[in-house]
Structures are given as structure tokens and as C-alpha cells.
Amino acid sequence: MDGHYAPGPQKPDNFPEACRELENFPSRFPRSVRIQIPRVLVAVYEMRSDRGIGRVGGDVKPYAMDGEFLFRAVQWMVAELVRVFHNVGVAAAQEIVERVSLRQLPVIW
């Protein structure tokens, strides 16, 4: 958020703490960027890493629900980043957010 980027991909040693540190960024960034997105990132990270999505184990396998949570969480974060940081007209940004947010309901619902 400060405009400086690492030369390559890297993962912080303590991902949840690194996300909490984003809460201290200057207040010129909206709450969603400083607090809400980092907290959702921690939830996504925990689900992906520690819950073992896609791994075998347990009697009841909530893969569909886990996947739905991850999909919607990431979808929301992308839409929020577009909303906050877009450099196109409002109508174009709205169209992007609407396309990112399209509801895809399984037939069973």
C-alpha cells in the first residue's frame, strides 16, 4: 500500500501478524483496505493452510462449503480493491465490480 514492492514473491514469517500490522497504515487508506481485507486474508489463509482444504481426513468433508467461502472471500476482496483503487470512470469500475461479483448458484440450490 505504500507503493514499494518486493523484488519477488515472499511470505511473511507470521502471516496473521503481518496482516494485523496493516491496520497501522496511514488513515488515508479506507478501513476496508487497512482492516477488513487483511482480516479476510487471515481467514482465507487459515482455511487454505491449516484446515487442509482438499486434503483427506475426517468423516464429513465440507469441501464444497469451504470452496464457496474461499471463492466468495477472494471475490469480495478483488471487488473491494477495484472499488477503492480504480483509475477508470465510475461506470467502468462499477461494471468490473458487478462482473467480479456475479452470483453462480449451483443447480441444487
C-alpha positions in Angstrom: 0.0 0.0 0.0 3.0 2.3 0.3 4.0 1.9 -3.4 7.1 -0.2 -2.7 7.2 -3.8 -3.9 9.4 -6.7 -3.1 11.6 -7.8 -6.0 9.9 -11.2 -5.9 7.1 -13.1 -4.1 7.7 -13.7 -0.4 5.6 -14.9 2.5 5.9 -13.2 5.9 7.1 -15.4 8.8 4.0 -14.7 10.7 1.2 -14.1 8.2 -1.6 -13.1 10.6 0.7 -10.6 12.4 1.8 -9.1 9.1 -1.9 -8.6 8.2 -2.6 -7.0 11.6 0.3 -4.6 11.0 -1.7 -3.2 8.0 -4.1 -1.7 10.5 -1.5 0.9 11.3 -1.1 2.2 7.8 -2.0 5.8 7.3 -5.7 6.6 7.6 -5.8 7.9 4.0 -6.5 4.3 3.1 -10.1 3.3 3.8 -11.0 0.9 6.6 -11.6 -1.9 4.1 -8.0 -1.8 2.9 -6.4 -1.4 6.3 -8.6 -3.7 8.4 -11.3 -5.7 6.6 -9.3 -7.1 3.7 -6.3 -8.1 5.9 -8.7 -9.9 8.3 -10.4 -11.7 5.5 -6.9 -12.6 4.2 -6.1 -14.2 7.5 -9.3 -16.3 7.4 -8.6 -17.4 3.8 -5.0 -18.2 4.7 -6.2 -20.3 7.7 -8.8 -22.1 5.7 -6.3 -22.9 2.9 -3.3 -23.8 5.1 -4.5 -25.0 8.4 -7.9 -26.5 7.7 -6.4 -28.6 4.9 -8.9 -27.8 2.2 -8.6 -30.5 -0.4 -6.8 -32.9 2.0 -8.2 -36.3 3.1 -9.4 -36.6 6.6 -12.4 -36.6 8.9 -15.8 -38.2 8.3 -17.7 -35.2 6.9 -15.9 -33.4 4.1 -17.2 -29.8 3.7 -15.1 -29.1 0.6 -17.9 -27.5 -1.3 -18.7 -25.1 1.5 -15.0 -24.4 2.2 -14.5 -23.7 -1.5 -17.6 -21.5 -1.6 -16.3 -19.5 1.3 -12.8 -19.1 -0.3 -14.3 -18.2 -3.6 -16.6 -15.5 -2.2 -14.0 -14.1 0.1 -11.5 -13.6 -2.7 -14.2 -12.3 -5.0 -15.1 -9.7 -2.4 -11.5 -8.7 -1.8 -10.9 -8.2 -5.6 -14.2 -6.2 -5.9 -13.2 -4.0 -3.0 -9.8 -3.3 -4.4 -11.3 -2.3 -7.7 -13.8 -0.1 -5.8 -11.1 1.7 -3.8 -8.2 1.9 -6.3 -9.8 2.0 -9.7 -8.4 4.5 -12.2 -11.2 4.3 -14.7 -14.6 6.1 -14.7 -17.1 5.2 -12.1 -19.4 3.4 -14.6 -16.5 1.2 -15.8 -15.4 0.4 -12.2 -19.0 -0.5 -11.3 -19.1 -2.8 -14.3 -15.9 -4.5 -13.2 -17.2 -5.0 -9.7 -20.5 -6.4 -11.0 -18.7 -8.8 -13.2 -16.4 -9.9 -10.4 -19.5 -10.3 -8.1 -21.6 -12.4 -10.4 -23.6 -15.0 -8.5 -23.0 -18.5 -9.6 -25.6 -20.7 -7.8 -25.3 -24.5 -8.1 -28.3 -26.2 -9.6 -29.0 -27.9 -6.3 -29.7 -24.6 -4.6 
